[in-house]
Amino acid sequence: MSGSSFHPKIAVELINVETNQVFAKANMEASQLPESFEKSTTLHLGDDQWTVEEAIPMHADEFMLTGKLTLKLRKVLLVSPEELLYSIPSISHQLPIIVPEAAYGNFVFMMREDDWKQFEFLPKDTTPDIEKELEKVQEIWDAHSQLVDENWYAFKKLHVRTPIAHASLGIKLADFTDFFGIETIGSVSFHSGEGYVKNGFSAICEEFHFYGILQDGHIEDLCIDKIEDFSTFTAFLLTHNLVLVDWCSCEIITG
């Protein structure tokens, strides 16, 4: 940009959005400023980093005409790795494949990636492998947990679980829906992105929300969203020779 109508120096006013107060003013060369603040922008001021929440005006051709620019900034808080805390003691190492189309169009069960397979149905004969993984989760509880408030723990480390190797559960979807009186099957997706779990299904039964993976009309993997009372599943576990693992609580529910 050139011409007498443009200001080579811009009077920049910096406002902290937390306090809504001006904390600095500076005369800056127009060439030091971006042509637009439409994209996310971070400023380095001394030893601190600030993100631009709002720029008035947003484009260089405007603030070069007026010679004035107001930036509303939020300070970036840098946390050392030693201070980071996790909300859960363990997550699954293996996330499902995501595809663009839903397997079932009736409804979509939305969940967080961290919640994937936290309450998992597994063959009873995999119990020794389950117990080995639970020992590692228990170590997190014993050595790396801290009470944040009366009812909530946080964790300095978390255990990334090795998937329990097992064949397909082999439960016919029709038998599963008949057992729990389920009428409608939906799909599964994560809050963090677009797409759907490949061959994923979900089902609602009273207060229970099941989800998992289907293959050729049979349930390969089966999980459930968190509930309070697992005694309801006793007959189901016995019928299919399964256990239900509550990974974060280090609990194995048997039939």
Sequence and secondary structure as in RCSB ss.txt:
>XXXX:A:sequence
MSGSSFHPKIAVELINVETNQVFAKANMEASQLPESFEKSTTLHLGDDQWTVEEAIPMHADEFMLTGKLTLKLRK
VLLVSPEELLYSIPSISHQLPIIVPEAAYGNFVFMMREDDWKQFEFLPKDTTPDIEKELEKVQEIWDAHSQLVDE
NWYAFKKLHVRTPIAHASLGIKLADFTDFFGIETIGSVSFHSGEGYVKNGFSAICEEFHFYGILQDGHIEDLCID
KIEDFSTFTAFLLTHNLVLVDWCSCEIITG
>XXXX:A:secstr
  STTS SEEEEEEEETTTTEEEEEEEEEGGGS SBSSS  EEEETTEEEEEEEEES BHHHHHHHSEEEEEEEE
     GGG  BSSSEEES    EESS S  S EEEE GGGTTSEEEEEGGGHHHHHHHHHHHHHHHHHHEEEEET
TEEEESS EEE         EEHHHHHHHHT   EEEEEETTSSSEETTEEEEEETTEEEEEEEETTEEEEEEE 
  S  GGGHHHHHHHTEEEEEGGGTEEE  
